[in-house]
């Protein structure tokens, strides 16, 4: 009986390590082998764009003008077929409730809501996690660049997301091609 308990205990320990290691390996595979899409960010509500140690991201490619809005419902899982617009940013080519062929770049998402504008999507990569000491400054830089996007001052904020087999991995948030992490690091170095 003790040998069975020992085997069961070893299997339990192995399974507890397997699950997180498999999740990390999957994200690394997407980052190393997935196609990079630049999701142009959209302005966020300035009163609560930051919770904890991450920046909440909104994307311009979150709305799709579906021809038949009645077939989509809130929290429904959909597959978003991606393409690049003329400026090289991610755009929604179509949405479907069935996973597309493997030769198409797509990501799994949820329907946030449906209105007269179309279908609003919620992507699984809408949070950019940061080291706590950089979080507040990153929030300010990100919010300022998105506010400036509305004023056409030339600052462009976007997220680099790797996409593979319907899954997306957020790689970086960039402003005018520079990583927000590097911008915040330079700000902190300038303050010292």
N, C-alpha and C positions, 0 to 999 in steps of 0.2 A: 504494500500500500504506500509506503514512503517513497518508493521509486516513482510511482505514478504522480504523487504530489510534487516531487522534484522536477519531473519532466514537464508537468503542467506549469510550474513556476517558471522554468526556463522559457517555455513557449510564450508565456504571458510577457516576460521581460523582452524577448525578441520582438514580439508584435508591437510593444510600446515604442520601440526604437524604429521599427520598420515604417510605420505610418508617417511620422514627421520627415524621415529621411527620403521616403518616396515623394512626398509633397515638395521638398526642397529640390530634389533631382528633376522633377517635372518642370518647375519654374526655371531652373538653370538650363534645361534643354530648350525651353521656349526662348529664353534670352540669347542662347548661343546659336540656335538654328532657325528661329522664327523670323519672319519678314518684318522690318521696321516700318511703322506708320507714324506720321507726325499728326497728332490730334490737336488742332488749334483750340486753345482754351477760350472760354467765354467768361465774361464778368460774373462774379459771384456776389451774393448778399454781403456787404461789408460788415454787417453786424455780427456775423458768425461764420466766417470762412475757415476757421481753424479750430479744431477740437483736439485736445491732447497734444500728441507729437506728430501730427500729420497735417498736410494742407489738403483741403477738400477741393477737388477739381471739377469744373463744369466744362463741357466741350461744345463747340459749335455743331459737331456731327452727332448731336443727341436727338435731333428732330428729323423725322422722315415724313414727307407728304405722301401718305398711303392713299391709293385710289379708293379703297373700301375700308373705312375706319371702323365699321361695325364688327369686323372679324377679329379685332384685337381687343384684349381686355387687360385691365390693370394686373400687374405682377405676373403676367404670362411670360414664359420663357420663349425667346425668339433667337434666331440666328441672323446676325447683321452681316450682309455681304458688303465688303469694303472695296473702295477704289480710291485713287488719288485724284484730287481736283487739279485744275490747271496750275495752281501754285504749289503743288506737291504736298498738300495736306490731306488727311483722311476725310473721306466723304462716304455717306451711306448710299450704296447703289441700289440695295433692295433689302427687305426683311422677309423672313419666312419662318414658319413654325416647324420645318423639317431641315435637318442638317444638310447643307449643300455638299456637292462633290468635293473631293480632296484637292482638286486643282484650282479651287476658288479660295481667296483669302476671306475668312469670316471669323466672327467672334460671337460667343454666346452672351446674351444680355437679357434684361427684363423690360417689359413695358412699364413705364412709370405712370403714364396716363395718356388718354386719347382725347383730343379736342378738335376744334375746327381747323387748327393749324396743322394737325397731323398726329403722328404717334411720337411721343416723347420716350426716349430710351434711357435706361440706367445700366451703365457698364460696370463690370466688377473691378475695374482698375481706377476708381475715382478718388483714391487717397494716396498721397505721396508722403511716406514716412521719413522722418528726419531725426537726427540727433537732437535731444532736448535743448541744448544750448543754442542751436541754430534755428529752432522752430519759429520763434517770434519774428526774427528778422526776415526769414523766408516768407512768412505770411505777408509782411509789409511790402516786400519786393514783388511778390506775386500779385497782390491786390493792386498795387500801383501800376504794374505793367498792363493788367487787364483793364483798369480804369482808363489808361492812356490809349488802349486799343480803340475805345469808343471815341476818343478825341482825335484819332488819326495822327498821333505824334510819331509813329514809326516803330514803336516797340511791339514785338510780336512774341507772345507767350504760347508755348505748345508743349505737349507731353509726347515723349518718344515711347511708343508701346510696341513691343514685339508680339506678333500674332502667329500662332501655329495651331492647326487642328482645332479651331474653335475656341482656343484659350488665348488670353492676353496677359502679358507681363509688363508692368510699368517699369521702364528703364531709367527715365530721367525727366525732369521738367526743365525746359530751357527758355531763356528770354533772349531774343535776337541771336540765337545759336549758341549761347553760353549757358552752361549748367547753373541752375539756381544755387546749388551747393557751392560752386566756385565763387559766385557773386557774393554770397553771404560770407564766405571765408575771407574774401578781400575786404568786405565791409568791416569785419571784426579785426582784421590786421591793421586797417587804417585807424581804428579807434584806440588801439594800444599804444 
